[in-house]
Amino acid sequence: MKKITSTLSSKLCWLGLIMMGPLGAHHASGQWVEGLDYSSRANVDKTFDMIGENAFGQHFPSEHFTFEDEVTGKTVIALTSSRHNNSKIYQTHPQWTPDGRSIVFRSDRSGKGLAYALSMEDYSITQISSGDDGSDFHLGWNKNLAYHIRNDSLIILDLGRLLEETHAGKQVTKADYEQIVAILPAHFQPNGMALDHNEKYLYFSTRVEDGHSSIVQVELSSGAVEEILEVPFRIGHLQANPYKEGELMYCWETGGDAPQRMWMASINESREVSNRPLFAETDGTWITHEVFLGPDHIGFNSMGHLDRLQQGPNGIYSLNLRTDELVFHGQQDGGGYWHTAGTSDLQWIVGDTFNGDLYLIPFGKPEAAQLLTTGHRLSSKSPFSREAHSHHSISPDGKWLLFNSSLLTASDIMMMRLE
């Protein structure tokens, strides 16, 4: 075996010492072997099957893979394709940064579920949380910020500056991009977050005694924390109206069917809170996956996956919050639609089925539903399987559909143009 020595005069010459920092191992200048410089090959230690270090600000190369749907012929972009578990943020929250340049998602590629930003320009991935950060990040509606809770602290991450500087090659330290805006009382156990349209207030729910829950308000400018509403059930899926100040929608969470799923809390200019149910339910309805469609409308699904649920109205509906006008957007066979998303101009609705087919529906014209893409839950006939839940979202400009898929691996993020 040929003996290789490592000196300044040998053919194997390290021009830069290996440095350890927030971005992990890298080379200060170049790595020469047998007269060739290999330092430009920066991604060889970030292959798809390796678990990266839990390092804030580190980069991963693009994993995107473009293919044509075998049934519809439409182009689908798999944004992730590794064996890691990747999933989009829940459908009630923003997915894109306000400038539209990045998508934020969750992944276990660094050993636990953390937040990552994926560039819409080159599909590269940047880790934006680390350590004890949770995966529950809420992006700003208008500012390139991300809000999250670590232990008892509500933190704002300057996401826009972080992404700009990491992509420019700067080594970053998390503390330089974070601001603690409030310390939460120790007895609170925050569950979910909602950011008001004006980004002056952030809300979360917390459990209280006897099965009750409350909604807590944080004034971001002062850090003042206040409980504003208590209800005698478990609150789930808290979300703020992205288009109008002072409106929160939340659900009565049971893990299944609820006596009355959807609720609206409204906060007036005097910070007085009123509370009301949305869409009065009967024993024959199972409502799920409510989302805001625009400033005055919500969309939701009335489940049809059981025989008893098919006796009454079921499928995708929209509700006018001001007039209570209800519009039906259709239903599919084999259990029906499951999740709902729509464009803010009320032109289009997107629904998915339990076997992972996604349909584009002209608003209020279910007979004109168009199949977009298929097979993203290949073995599923019901909601109760381990395959990915679509939880699809439409970009604010109405041009992109983002969804979870189990077509390639157990859980990937995919995207396609809406035309």
N, C-alpha and C positions, 0 to 999 in steps of 0.2 A: 504494500500500500504506500502510495506516495505521501511523504511527510510534508505537511503544510505548516509554515511558521507564520506568526503574526507580528511583524515589525514594520517600521516605517519604510524599510527598503525592500520588503517582500512584495510578491505579486498580490497578496491579500492585504489591502491597506484600508483602514478605517480613517477617513478624513475628518470624521466628526464622532465624538463620543456619544454613546446611547444616553439619551436624556430621559428622565422620568418626570412627568408633570401631570397636570390635569387632563391632558389628552392622551396619557399613556406613553408607551415607548415610541420614540421617533428619533430621527437622525439629524444632527445639527447642520450638516452640509452634504456629504456624499458617502456612498458605500461602494468601493472599487474591488472587483474580484477579477483576476486574470485580465486586467487592463480595461474592464468595462465598468461603467458607473450604473448601479442598479437602484439608486436612491429615488428615481422618479416613479418606480413601481410601488406606489404608496399604499395600495389596497391589498397586498398579498396576505396580510395578517388579519383581514376582515372577510374571510370567505364565509359563505352562507351557513355553513354547519358549525362554525365556532361561536362560542359564547364570549362576547367581549367583556372587557373590564367594565365595572360600574363607574364610568368616568364621565362627568359632566362636560359637555361640549365636544365629545369625540364624534368623528365622522365615520359613516359606513358608506360604501359605494352603492350605486344604484342597483336595485334588484328587479327593475321593472321588465315585464315581459308582455309583448303585444300579440294578440291572437284574434282570429275571427271566430265568432260564435258558430258552432256547427249547425245550428238550426236556422238562425236568423241571418247569418252572414255579417252581422254588425261587428265593429271593432271594439274589443275590450282591452283595457290596459290593467294588467296585474301589477300593482304598485309594490307589493311584496311577494316573494316567492321562496322564502327560506323555510326551514323546518321549524322556525320559532313561531310562537303564538302571537299573531298580529291582529289587532282589531281597531276599528275606528272609534272615535268618541261617540257616546250615545246620541241618538238622533235628535234629542231635545236641545242640544247645545251646538254652538258653532264649530265647524270642522276646519275652516280656512282662516288664516290670519286676515285681518281687515284689508291688507294690501293685496290679497289674493295670491301671494307668492309661495305660500307654504300650507301644507296640511299637517295637522297635529294628530298623532295616533298613539296607541298603547302597544307595547311589545315586551316580551320577556327575553330579548336578545342579550341583555346585560345581566341575566340571572334572576330578574324579578320584573313584575309589571311596572314599567316606567313610561314616561312621556318622551316622544320623539317628534321631530319636525321633518317632513319630507318636502323637498324643493319641487315646485311645479315646473321649474326650468330644466333641471337635469336629473331629477328623481333621487338625488343623493339624500342621505338621512343623517340628522344631527341629534344627538342625545341632549335633551333639555331638562331632564331631572335626574337625580341620583340619590344614593344613600337612603334616607328614611322618607323621601318624598313619596306622597301617594300618587296614584295614577289619575286622580280626579282633577284634571286641569280645566278651567273655564277660560276660553280666549275672550279678549275684549271684542265688543261689537264695532267700535270705532278706532280704538287705539291698539297698537301692536304690543299688547301686554298679555300675560297669562296669570290667572289668579289660582292659588291653591292653598291648602291648609297643611301645615306640618306640625304635628303635636298640638300645641295650643295656640299656634301663631297663624294668622292670615297673612299671606305673603303675595306681593306683586312681583312678577318676573318681567324684566324689560326684554321681552322676547325679540322685538325688532332689532335692537342694538346687539343682542347676543348673536343672532343669526348673521347679521352683517359682519361682525368682527370675527366670528369663527370661520366664515367662508373666505375672509381675507387672510386667514392663516394665523390670526392672533391666538396665543395661549390664554385661556380664560380661567378665572376663579369665580365660583358661583356667587360668593358674597358680594362681588362687584356689580351684580345684576339684580340683586334681590332687595326688596324693601319690606320690612314688617310694618303692616298698617294697623293691626289690632291684635291684642292678646285676649283669647277667649276664656271665659270662666272654666274652671277645671271640671265642673260637672257636665258641661256640654259634650256631646259626642256627635259632631257634625255629620250629616248624611246628605250628600248632594249639595250642589250650589246653584244659585240663579243670580245673574248679573242684570241689574236694571238697564234699560235702553240708554239712559243718560250716563251710565257708569259712575253714578254718585253713591249708589247703594248696592251691597251684595247681600244675598239671603242664603240661609241654609236651614234645614230642618233638624230637629233633635228629639229624642225620646224623652218623655216625662213619665211620672208615675201613673199606674193604673191603665196602662196601654194607651195613654194619650201621647200626642206629639205636638210640637210647637214649631212655628216658623220664627227664625231669629233674623233680625236686621242689623247690618253693620254699615255705619256711615263711613265711607272710605276716607273722607277728608279729616275727620276727627278721631276715627277708631272707636267711636261710641257703639256699644253693643246693647241691643234691646230685643226682648221677646215681644212680637206684635200680634200673634194669633196662636190659640191653642184649640185643638180639635180632639175628640174622643176616639181616635183611631191612628193607625200608623200611616205617616205621610211617605209617599214615594214619588219619584220623578218630578221634582220641583223644577219649574222652568219659568223664565220671564219672557214677556212679550218682547221680541226683538225690535219691534217697530213703534211701541208706545210705552211711555213711562207708567210706572205704578200698577202694573198688572202681572199677577203671578198665577200660573196654572199648576195644579198638583193633583195627585191621585190618592185615593184610598187604597193602600197597598195591602193585599192579602196573600200574595203569592199565587193567586188564581183569580176567580171571579169575585168582584166586590159588590156589595149592596148598591153603592152609588159611586162609580169610579171617578168621575171628573169633577173638579172643583176650581173655582176662581176666587182669588183674593185680590181686591182692588184697594189701592191706597191713594187717597186724595191729596190735594195740596197742603192740607193741614196735618197730614200723616195719620189720618183716621182710616181704619181698616174695615171693609165690609167683606162678607164671605157668602158665596152662593154655589149651589150645585149647577153643573152644566149637563144638559140632555138627561132628563129624568128617565131612569131605567125601570124595567119591569123584570119579573122573574125569568123571562125568556130571552134576555139580552146579556151578553158578556162583552163589555167594552174594554178596549185595550189600545195602547200605543198612540195616545193623543199628542198632537204637535200643533204649533202655530203655523198657519199657512200665509198669513199676512197680518196687517194691523188689526183687522176686524173679524178674522176667520180662524177657526181651528179645523184640523182634520183628525179623524179617528177611525178605528175599525171595529165593527160589530162582528164578533167571531161566528163562524159557521162550521166549525170542525166537529161538532157533535150533532147527532140526529135531532135532539130536542131544540137545539139552537137554530135549526133550519126551518122551524115552523113559523118563526117570526121574521122581522126585518133583519138582514145581515149583509155585511159587505162594507165598503168604504163610504164614509159620509163626511160632509163638511157642515159646519155650523157657524152661522153669523152670530157673533157675540152681542151685537147691538139689537138685532131683530128676532133672534132665535130661528131664523129661516134655515131649514135643513135641506141639503142637496145630496142625492144618491149618486155615487160614482161607479157602481157595479160590483159584481161578485164573480168568482171563478168556481168551477167544479172542484171536487176532490178536497173539500175542506175550506176552500175559499182563500181570500186575501188575508194578510197577516199584519204587515206594516204599511205606513202611509207617509208620503212626503209630497210637497207641492211647490210650485213656483209662486212667488209673492204677488205676481200679477194675476193670479187665479186663472191661468191658461191651461195648466197641465197638472195632473196628479200621477204619481208613480206608486204602484202597489206590487207586492211580491206574494208568492204562494209558498206553502210548506216545503215543496220540492225544489225551491230555489229558482223559480221562473219570475222575471220582473216584467211588468207591463207599463206602458205609457198610455194614459187616459186623458183625452180632452176633457176639460172641466165640465161636469154635468152631462157627458155624452158616453156612457159606459159601453154602448154598442160599437163605438169606434176604438176600443182598446187595441193597442198594438203591442205584440210581443217584442221585447228588447233583447233579452238574453236568458239563457236557460241553464238548468242543471247545477246550480250553486249549492244545493243540498241533495246529493245524488241518491241517498237511500232513505230520505225522510218522507213520511206520510202524515206527520203530526208535529206540533210545536215541541214535543217532549223528547227530543233527541239531542245528541252532543254536537251535531253539526252547527255551523255558524248561523247566527240570526242576522238577517240582512241589515236591519237598522239603518236603512239607506237615507241619505241626505242629498239635497240639491244645492249646488253652489249659489251664493247670493245673486250672481249674474244670470242664473238659470241655464248655464251652458254645460254643466257637468253633473253627472250622477255618481255618487260615491257609495260603496256598499261592501259588506263583509261577504266572504265566499269560502266554501269548502271544496271548490272545484279542483284546485291544485294540491293544497295541503289541508290540514285540519282547520286552519283559520288564516286567511289572507285578506288584504284590502284591495279592492278593484275599483276601476273608474271607467266611465264611458261618456262620450259626447251625447248631449240631448239635442237632436236636430229635428 
